[in-house]
Amino acid sequence: MPASLAAVKHKIDSTKSTRQITSAMQMVSTAKLNQIQHHTQTYEVYAEKVKQMLADLVKSHSATSAASQDDVYAALFKKRPVKKTGVLVITSDRGLVGSYNSNILKQTMALMKEHNLNEDNTVFLTVGKTGTEFLQKRGMNIIYQYSGVSDVPTFRETLPIVRTAVQMYNDQAFDEMYMVYSHYVNRISSHVIAHDVLPITEHSLLDEDGNMPSKQKDTPLENSDVTSAHVSAEYEFEPSDTAIVSALVAQYAESLLYGALLDAKTSEHSSSANAMRSATDNADDIISTLELQYNRARQAAITTEITEITGGMTAQE
């Protein structure tokens, strides 16, 4: 076999091997996506109920009155002058996920530009190695980092992240916090969400569009002028409204982050499946092109050999 044919044949074999890998990775990501979607859909029902109950209590001023108590979670309602801003960024630990990480990090930079944030007045909490490495290279102040989130995150995994963020807020490591992550829309689409999560405001509870709330529209709950006449549900507290609100706010904070992790992981698996499908399709195109090139070269070599044989027979005659 001529050297040129051998080189093309080697490229075809190596591309086929790559295609087998990307195809297998696509199937694995699709299986993970199907698995996590079940958890995400069922958990959204619980998270929405917690949010609705807390919103009702906010309207009735029960949560506002509880915020004045000496409680680590109830203190999340209190708004104070902003000296430091915290940004929680959720990315993946690995690559091969298409534009998943780059879109999140671009939105993080856009958030900083929009709110005049820089390395001096901003601290970062990162979930995922990609975001950590990106921000470290740019000299950002990372005060907390977490990696190794499961393919299907468990609620227990979020507890150290939530408790650390809450404690840092109460210790005034930062005075407000934003969260940036990728929201799963469907198997071919997702978009990055960046919104404020601390302090808890009436606007953040009632906003349903998933967009970045305007800071001018945020109203601290202790200054809210919404009356109890607008409450859509009635509650009887046992043992007390303070105890109930404290427990409910803790569940809300935990459900907010856990829901974001589930959503981000769902989007990550979808992006990985799409990236591997595109890689597999590209490999198919390359293989088709190389096989056509190989067949043409082989045909040309055969034609040359026939011509030489014919010429030799003619010369003997």
C-alpha positions in Angstrom: 0.0 0.0 0.0 1.4 3.4 -1.0 2.5 5.7 1.8 -0.3 8.2 1.0 -3.0 5.5 1.2 -1.6 4.2 4.5 -1.7 7.7 6.0 -5.3 8.2 5.0 -6.2 4.7 6.3 -4.6 5.6 9.6 -6.6 8.8 9.8 -9.8 6.9 9.1 -9.1 4.4 11.9 -8.2 7.0 14.5 -11.3 9.1 13.7 -13.5 6.0 14.0 -11.9 5.4 17.4 -12.6 9.0 18.5 -16.2 8.6 17.2 -16.7 5.6 19.4 -15.6 7.5 22.4 -17.8 10.6 21.7 -20.8 8.4 20.9 -20.3 6.5 24.2 -19.9 9.8 26.1 -23.1 11.1 24.5 -25.1 8.1 25.7 -23.7 8.4 29.2 -24.6 12.1 29.4 -28.1 11.4 28.0 -28.6 8.7 30.7 -27.5 11.2 33.4 -29.8 13.8 32.0 -32.7 11.5 32.1 -31.9 10.5 35.7 -31.5 14.0 37.1 -34.6 15.4 35.3 -36.8 13.2 37.5 -35.3 14.7 40.6 -35.4 18.2 39.3 -39.1 18.1 38.4 -40.2 16.6 41.7 -38.1 18.9 43.8 -39.4 22.0 42.0 -42.8 21.3 43.5 -41.5 21.3 47.0 -39.3 24.4 46.5 -42.2 26.4 45.0 -44.4 25.5 48.0 -41.7 26.7 50.5 -41.3 29.9 48.5 -45.1 30.6 48.4 -45.5 30.1 52.1 -42.6 32.4 52.9 -44.0 35.0 50.4 -47.4 34.8 52.2 -45.7 35.4 55.6 -43.8 38.3 54.1 -47.0 39.9 53.1 -48.5 39.4 56.5 -45.4 40.9 58.2 -44.9 37.7 60.2 -41.5 37.1 58.6 -40.6 40.8 59.1 -41.3 40.6 62.8 -39.3 37.4 63.1 -36.4 39.1 61.3 -35.8 41.3 64.4 -35.1 38.2 66.5 -31.6 37.0 67.2 -31.6 34.1 64.7 -29.0 33.1 62.1 -31.5 32.6 59.3 -34.0 35.3 60.2 -31.1 37.8 60.0 -31.1 37.1 56.3 -34.0 39.6 55.9 -32.0 42.5 57.2 -30.5 44.8 54.6 -27.4 46.8 55.4 -25.1 49.2 53.6 -23.1 47.4 50.9 -19.4 47.4 51.4 -18.7 44.0 49.9 -20.6 42.0 47.4 -20.5 38.2 47.3 -21.0 36.3 44.0 -21.7 32.5 44.1 -20.7 31.0 40.7 -21.7 27.5 39.8 -19.7 25.8 37.0 -18.6 22.3 36.1 -15.5 20.4 37.4 -14.6 19.2 33.9 -14.6 20.2 30.2 -16.2 18.6 27.2 -19.5 20.5 27.9 -19.6 22.8 25.0 -20.1 26.5 25.8 -21.6 25.7 29.2 -18.8 27.2 31.4 -17.9 30.0 29.0 -21.5 31.3 29.0 -21.6 31.3 32.9 -18.2 33.1 33.2 -19.2 35.7 30.5 -22.4 36.4 32.5 -20.3 36.7 35.7 -18.1 39.3 34.1 -21.1 41.1 32.7 -22.7 41.2 36.2 -19.5 42.7 37.6 -19.5 45.4 34.9 -23.2 46.2 35.4 -22.8 46.7 39.1 -19.3 48.2 39.1 -17.8 45.3 40.9 -14.1 44.6 41.0 -11.5 42.6 42.9 -11.5 45.1 45.8 -15.2 45.2 46.5 -16.2 41.7 45.5 -15.7 38.2 47.0 -16.5 34.9 45.3 -17.9 31.6 46.4 -17.3 29.0 43.7 -18.9 25.6 43.0 -16.9 23.8 40.3 -13.2 23.8 39.4 -13.6 25.6 36.1 -15.0 28.8 37.7 -12.4 28.6 40.5 -9.5 28.4 38.1 -10.9 31.2 35.9 -11.4 33.6 38.7 -8.0 32.8 40.4 -6.2 33.6 37.1 -7.8 37.0 37.2 -6.8 37.8 40.7 -10.3 37.6 42.2 -10.8 37.1 45.9 -12.2 33.6 46.4 -13.3 33.1 50.0 -15.0 29.7 49.5 -14.7 26.9 46.9 -16.4 23.6 46.6 -15.8 20.9 44.0 -16.8 17.3 43.3 -20.6 17.8 43.1 -22.3 14.5 42.2 -23.8 13.9 38.8 -27.2 13.8 40.6 -26.6 16.1 43.6 -28.1 15.1 46.9 -29.6 17.6 49.3 -26.9 16.7 51.9 -24.3 18.1 49.5 -25.8 21.6 49.6 -25.9 21.9 53.4 -22.2 22.9 53.9 -22.4 25.4 51.0 -25.6 27.0 52.4 -24.4 27.1 56.0 -21.1 28.6 55.0 -22.8 31.3 52.8 -25.3 32.2 55.6 -22.6 32.4 58.2 -20.4 34.5 56.0 -23.3 36.9 55.4 -24.0 37.2 59.1 -20.3 37.7 59.8 -20.4 40.5 57.2 -17.9 38.9 54.9 -20.2 40.4 52.3 -23.4 42.5 52.5 -25.3 41.2 49.5 -24.9 38.1 47.4 -25.7 37.2 43.8 -25.8 33.7 42.3 -24.8 32.9 38.7 -25.6 29.5 37.1 -27.0 27.9 33.9 -30.7 27.3 33.8 -31.9 24.2 31.9 -34.7 25.0 29.4 -34.9 21.9 27.3 -32.5 19.4 25.7 -31.2 21.8 23.1 -31.5 25.1 25.0 -30.3 26.7 28.3 -29.6 30.2 29.5 -27.5 31.7 32.3 -29.4 33.2 35.3 -27.8 35.8 37.5 -29.9 37.1 40.4 -29.7 38.4 43.9 -30.3 36.0 46.8 -29.2 37.9 49.9 -30.6 39.7 51.7 -34.0 38.1 51.1 -36.4 40.8 49.8 -40.0 40.8 48.8 -39.0 41.3 45.2 -36.7 38.3 45.2 -39.5 36.1 46.6 -42.2 37.3 44.2 -40.1 37.7 41.0 -40.9 34.7 38.7 -39.2 35.7 35.4 -35.7 34.5 36.4 -34.1 37.7 35.3 -31.7 39.9 37.3 -33.9 42.0 39.6 -33.2 45.7 39.6 -31.5 46.8 42.8 -33.6 49.9 42.9 -36.8 47.8 43.0 -35.6 45.7 46.0 -37.3 46.7 49.2 -36.0 45.5 52.5 -38.7 43.4 54.2 -38.4 45.4 57.4 -39.5 48.5 55.4 -42.1 46.8 53.3 -45.5 48.6 53.1 -47.4 45.6 51.9 -50.3 45.0 54.2 -51.8 41.7 55.4 -55.0 42.4 53.5 -53.2 41.0 50.4 -52.4 37.7 51.9 -53.8 34.8 50.0 -53.5 32.2 52.8 -54.1 32.1 56.5 -51.8 30.3 58.9 -51.9 29.3 62.6 -48.5 29.1 64.2 -47.5 26.4 66.6 -45.3 26.8 68.6 -44.7 30.4 67.5 -44.4 32.5 64.4 -40.8 33.2 65.2 -39.9 29.5 65.3 -41.9 28.7 62.2 -40.4 31.5 60.2 -36.9 30.7 61.3 -37.3 27.0 60.1 -39.0 28.1 56.9 -36.3 30.6 56.0 -33.7 27.9 56.6 -35.6 25.6 54.2 -36.0 28.4 51.7 -32.3 29.1 51.7 -31.4 25.4 51.4 -34.0 24.8 48.7 -32.8 27.8 46.7 -29.3 26.6 46.4 -30.2 22.9 46.0 -32.6 23.8 43.2 -29.9 25.9 41.5 -27.4 23.0 41.8 -30.0 20.5 40.3 -30.8 23.0 37.5 -27.1 23.7 36.8 -26.2 20.0 36.7 -29.2 19.3 34.4 -28.0 22.0 32.1 -24.4 20.6 32.3 -25.5 17.1 31.3 -27.6 18.5 28.5 -24.6 20.6 27.2 -22.3 17.6 27.5 -24.7 15.4 25.5 -25.1 18.1 22.8 -21.4 18.7 22.6 -20.7 14.9 22.2 -23.4 14.6 19.6 -21.9 17.4 17.6 -18.4 15.8 18.0 -19.9 12.5 16.8 -21.5 14.1 13.8 -18.3 15.9 12.9 -16.4 12.6 13.1 -18.9 11.0 10.7 -18.4 13.9 8.3 -14.6 13.6 8.5 -14.8 9.8 8.1 -17.0 10.2 5.0 -14.5 12.7 3.5 -11.5 10.6 4.3 -13.1 7.4 2.9 -14.0 9.2 -0.3 -10.4 10.5 -0.5 -9.1 7.0 0.2 -11.2 5.3 -2.5 -10.2 7.9 -5.1 -6.5 7.5 -4.3 -6.9 3.7 -4.3 -8.8 3.8 -7.6 -6.0 6.1 -9.1 -3.4 3.6 -7.9 -5.2 0.7 -9.5 -5.6 2.6 -12.7 -1.9 3.4 -12.7 -1.0 -0.3 -12.1 -3.3 -1.4 -15.0 -1.8 1.2 -17.3 1.7 0.0 -16.4 0.8 -3.6 -17.0 -0.9 -2.8 -20.3 2.1 -0.7 -21.4 4.5 -3.6 -20.5 2.5 -6.1 -22.5 2.4 -3.7 -25.5 6.2 -3.3 -25.3 6.8 -7.1 -25.3 4.7 -7.5 -28.4 
